[in-house]
Amino acid sequence: MKASELKTKSDADLQQELLSLTKAQFGLRMQVATQQLNNTSELRKVRRDIARVKTVMKEKGVQK
């Protein structure tokens, strides 16, 4: 996901995207804990996507 794509989304869409990414991050952390995750780079991708969404939200002045 690119920041330019996020900038075109509405405030509600950004909040929904953040919610889905945090849920995905939780699921990946549980898979790591139970040693079921094969591709550990997914954690890094999700974490960076969360940071991108939060950055765009802050630029727009959206409340969390």
N, C-alpha and C positions, 0 to 999 in steps of 0.2 A: 504494500500500500504506500502510495506516495503522498507527500504533504500537499501537493497541488490538487490531488483528488479530494483530500479532506477539506480543503479551503472552500470547495464548491458546495459542500454539504450544509444542511441547515443545523441549527443548534440542537434540535431534538434528535436528528440523525447522529450527530456527534456523541451525544449522551448515550444513545442506544449502542453505538459502535464501542464506546468505552465499556459499557456494561458487558457486552458479549466478549470483548477481549479479556476482561478480568475473569469472567467465568471460564474462558478457555485456558487462561493461565493457571487457575486453580486446578482444573482437570489435569493439566500437564504436570503440575507439582505432585498431584496424587499418583500419577503414573510413575514419576521418578521415585517416589517413596516406596512404591510396591514393585519397583524394578521391572515395569512393563513398557517403559518408553525406550524405543530403539533409536530414534532420531532426536538427540538432545539439542540440536540446533534450533528446533521449534521453540524452545523456551526463550532463546535469545531474540528470535524474530517477533514473538508475541510481546515480549518486554519492550522492545524498541517501537513496536506499533502503538503500544499504550502511551509511551512517551511522546510520540508524534501527535496522537489525538489530544493529549493534555496540552501540548504546546500550541496547537491550533486553537483549542478552546480558550486558552489564556490570551492569545492574540486577539480573538474576537470578543473577549470579555464575558464569556459564558460562565454562569455559575454551575458548579458541580452538582 
